[in-house]
Amino acid sequence: MSQYQTDKGLIPNGVENFETYASLINSGAGFTQLSKQEPSSSQNLFSAPRQMEVNIVTRENGLFKIGDNIDVNVSMSEKGYLHCYYKDEEGTIAMIYPNLSQQANAISGNQAIKIAAPIQITGRGSNEFLCMAANDDLESHLPAYLRVQPFTPIPNTGSLDKILSDVKAKTQGLTFGFSKKKIVVNN
């Protein structure tokens, strides 16, 4: 439900509301196409079946082309501190949240935020996003190589999975969750 809402530019809260129904009716969809999905284990936030979602806002067909911007929305099921990273089609990884216009303050649960800086697709390949949240400020738990300025390439990182693994190791004892998204651009 929340992915559909994101794709249509609605508030991605996962709630079946008037705006969502109106969008479905206007697009010719039948109500039987609505379904509730349980979050996968890789999307669970904290230890309960709560969900943190990284929603990539797309146009109607969900396809991206070179030159398009990718808007990233993030929502968490409860109050927490968020860090997000982006890996472009060339393999360069940078922190995109917190950034110069959005500080590392706690984010309320069930509140969708939009990452302020748009990400522009510059070539063919895959673009990946990783967002992690904890109940304590993540900044003090990050490995030294991740304490960087926003949008600055992080050298010798390798993959978002390495970042996730390193941060998980440093956040033992905290409630912690993450979500990853990947899009592929072919043209």
ZALUMTOR-896122 format. One line per field, with one value per residue (C-alpha): residue in three letters; residue number from 1; z, y, x. Coordinates in steps of 0.2 Angstrom, whole numbers, plus 5000, padded with zeros to 4 digits. Example, Ala and Ser with C-alpha at 12.3 -4.5 7.8 and 13.67 -1.06 7.14 Angstrom:
2
code <- [ALA, SER]
pos <- [1, 2]
Z <- [5039, 5036]
Y <- [4978, 4995]
X <- [5062, 5068]
This chain:
187
code <- [MET, SER, GLN, TYR, GLN, THR, ASP, LYS, GLY, LEU, ILE, PRO, ASN, GLY, VAL, GLU, ASN, PHE, GLU, THR, TYR, ALA, SER, LEU, ILE, ASN, SER, GLY, ALA, GLY, PHE, THR, GLN, LEU, SER, LYS, GLN, GLU, PRO, SER, SER, SER, GLN, ASN, LEU, PHE, SER, ALA, PRO, ARG, GLN, MET, GLU, VAL, ASN, ILE, VAL, THR, ARG, GLU, ASN, GLY, LEU, PHE, LYS, ILE, GLY, ASP, ASN, ILE, ASP, VAL, ASN, VAL, SER, MET, SER, GLU, LYS, GLY, TYR, LEU, HIS, CYS, TYR, TYR, LYS, ASP, GLU, GLU, GLY, THR, ILE, ALA, MET, ILE, TYR, PRO, ASN, LEU, SER, GLN, GLN, ALA, ASN, ALA, ILE, SER, GLY, ASN, GLN, ALA, ILE, LYS, ILE, ALA, ALA, PRO, ILE, GLN, ILE, THR, GLY, ARG, GLY, SER, ASN, GLU, PHE, LEU, CYS, MET, ALA, ALA, ASN, ASP, ASP, LEU, GLU, SER, HIS, LEU, PRO, ALA, TYR, LEU, ARG, VAL, GLN, PRO, PHE, THR, PRO, ILE, PRO, ASN, THR, GLY, SER, LEU, ASP, LYS, ILE, LEU, SER, ASP, VAL, LYS, ALA, LYS, THR, GLN, GLY, LEU, THR, PHE, GLY, PHE, SER, LYS, LYS, LYS, ILE, VAL, VAL, ASN, ASN]
pos <- [1, 2, 3, 4, 5, 6, 7, 8, 9, 10, 11, 12, 13, 14, 15, 16, 17, 18, 19, 20, 21, 22, 23, 24, 25, 26, 27, 28, 29, 30, 31, 32, 33, 34, 35, 36, 37, 38, 39, 40, 41, 42, 43, 44, 45, 46, 47, 48, 49, 50, 51, 52, 53, 54, 55, 56, 57, 58, 59, 60, 61, 62, 63, 64, 65, 66, 67, 68, 69, 70, 71, 72, 73, 74, 75, 76, 77, 78, 79, 80, 81, 82, 83, 84, 85, 86, 87, 88, 89, 90, 91, 92, 93, 94, 95, 96, 97, 98, 99, 100, 101, 102, 103, 104, 105, 106, 107, 108, 109, 110, 111, 112, 113, 114, 115, 116, 117, 118, 119, 120, 121, 122, 123, 124, 125, 126, 127, 128, 129, 130, 131, 132, 133, 134, 135, 136, 137, 138, 139, 140, 141, 142, 143, 144, 145, 146, 147, 148, 149, 150, 151, 152, 153, 154, 155, 156, 157, 158, 159, 160, 161, 162, 163, 164, 165, 166, 167, 168, 169, 170, 171, 172, 173, 174, 175, 176, 177, 178, 179, 180, 181, 182, 183, 184, 185, 186, 187]
Z <- [5000, 5005, 4989, 4978, 4988, 4985, 4967, 4965, 4975, 4990, 5009, 5010, 5027, 5022, 5027, 5015, 5015, 5003, 4993, 4990, 4984, 4973, 4965, 4962, 4955, 4944, 4937, 4933, 4946, 4955, 4973, 4973, 4968, 4986, 4997, 5013, 5014, 5029, 5030, 5025, 5039, 5030, 5032, 5050, 5062, 5079, 5086, 5084, 5067, 5064, 5048, 5042, 5023, 5011, 4998, 4981, 4973, 4955, 4941, 4936, 4927, 4940, 4926, 4927, 4913, 4913, 4919, 4930, 4949, 4962, 4977, 4993, 5007, 5023, 5037, 5053, 5065, 5080, 5086, 5081, 5073, 5055, 5043, 5024, 5011, 4992, 4980, 4962, 4946, 4946, 4964, 4973, 4990, 5000, 5015, 5010, 5027, 5039, 5027, 5028, 5027, 5038, 5055, 5064, 5076, 5082, 5069, 5076, 5073, 5058, 5051, 5033, 5029, 5012, 5010, 5005, 4991, 4975, 4967, 4949, 4938, 4927, 4919, 4916, 4930, 4948, 4961, 4979, 4995, 5013, 5028, 5046, 5062, 5080, 5097, 5101, 5090, 5077, 5075, 5090, 5085, 5067, 5062, 5059, 5040, 5040, 5050, 5034, 5026, 5017, 4998, 4999, 4992, 5006, 5000, 5001, 5006, 4994, 4997, 5007, 5014, 5022, 5029, 5036, 5044, 5052, 5059, 5066, 5075, 5083, 5089, 5099, 5113, 5104, 5095, 5077, 5060, 5041, 5024, 5007, 4990, 4972, 4956, 4939, 4924, 4907, 4896]
Y <- [5000, 5013, 5009, 5013, 5029, 5034, 5030, 5041, 5056, 5052, 5052, 5035, 5030, 5013, 5018, 5015, 5033, 5043, 5050, 5032, 5026, 5042, 5038, 5020, 5025, 5038, 5026, 5013, 5000, 4989, 4988, 4970, 4975, 4982, 4970, 4971, 4964, 4959, 4967, 4956, 4953, 4964, 4979, 4976, 4990, 4986, 4969, 4969, 4967, 4986, 4993, 5006, 5010, 5019, 5024, 5029, 5041, 5038, 5043, 5032, 5018, 5018, 5018, 5029, 5036, 5045, 5063, 5059, 5063, 5050, 5057, 5047, 5046, 5038, 5033, 5023, 5015, 5023, 5037, 5035, 5042, 5040, 5039, 5036, 5031, 5031, 5021, 5027, 5017, 5020, 5012, 5029, 5029, 5045, 5049, 5058, 5060, 5069, 5083, 5101, 5106, 5091, 5088, 5072, 5075, 5061, 5058, 5054, 5037, 5036, 5052, 5052, 5063, 5067, 5067, 5085, 5083, 5075, 5061, 5063, 5048, 5051, 5034, 5016, 5003, 5001, 5014, 5008, 5016, 5011, 5019, 5013, 5019, 5016, 5022, 5032, 5045, 5034, 5047, 5041, 5023, 5025, 5018, 5032, 5030, 5034, 5051, 5061, 5076, 5074, 5070, 5067, 5050, 5038, 5030, 5011, 5007, 4993, 4991, 4996, 4979, 4982, 4998, 4989, 4976, 4988, 4999, 4984, 4978, 4995, 4996, 4981, 4984, 4997, 4994, 4995, 4993, 4996, 4996, 4994, 4999, 4996, 5003, 4999, 5011, 5003, 5018]
X <- [5000, 5013, 5023, 5008, 5005, 5023, 5022, 5007, 5014, 5003, 5008, 5016, 5008, 5001, 4983, 4969, 4961, 4951, 4966, 4972, 4954, 4952, 4969, 4964, 4947, 4955, 4968, 4955, 4960, 4948, 4947, 4953, 4970, 4973, 4982, 4991, 5009, 5018, 5035, 5050, 5063, 5075, 5063, 5059, 5063, 5069, 5064, 5045, 5037, 5038, 5043, 5055, 5053, 5064, 5051, 5057, 5045, 5043, 5031, 5017, 5026, 5040, 5054, 5069, 5080, 5096, 5094, 5079, 5079, 5075, 5066, 5068, 5055, 5058, 5046, 5049, 5037, 5044, 5055, 5073, 5089, 5092, 5107, 5105, 5118, 5117, 5128, 5127, 5129, 5148, 5149, 5153, 5145, 5140, 5130, 5114, 5105, 5108, 5114, 5117, 5099, 5092, 5101, 5102, 5088, 5076, 5062, 5045, 5037, 5025, 5031, 5037, 5052, 5059, 5077, 5080, 5093, 5087, 5098, 5100, 5103, 5119, 5121, 5115, 5117, 5110, 5107, 5106, 5100, 5102, 5094, 5097, 5089, 5092, 5084, 5101, 5110, 5119, 5133, 5142, 5141, 5147, 5164, 5177, 5176, 5158, 5160, 5160, 5152, 5136, 5137, 5156, 5162, 5167, 5183, 5186, 5169, 5165, 5146, 5131, 5131, 5148, 5142, 5127, 5138, 5150, 5136, 5127, 5143, 5144, 5126, 5125, 5113, 5103, 5086, 5091, 5083, 5087, 5080, 5088, 5081, 5089, 5083, 5091, 5092, 5094, 5091]
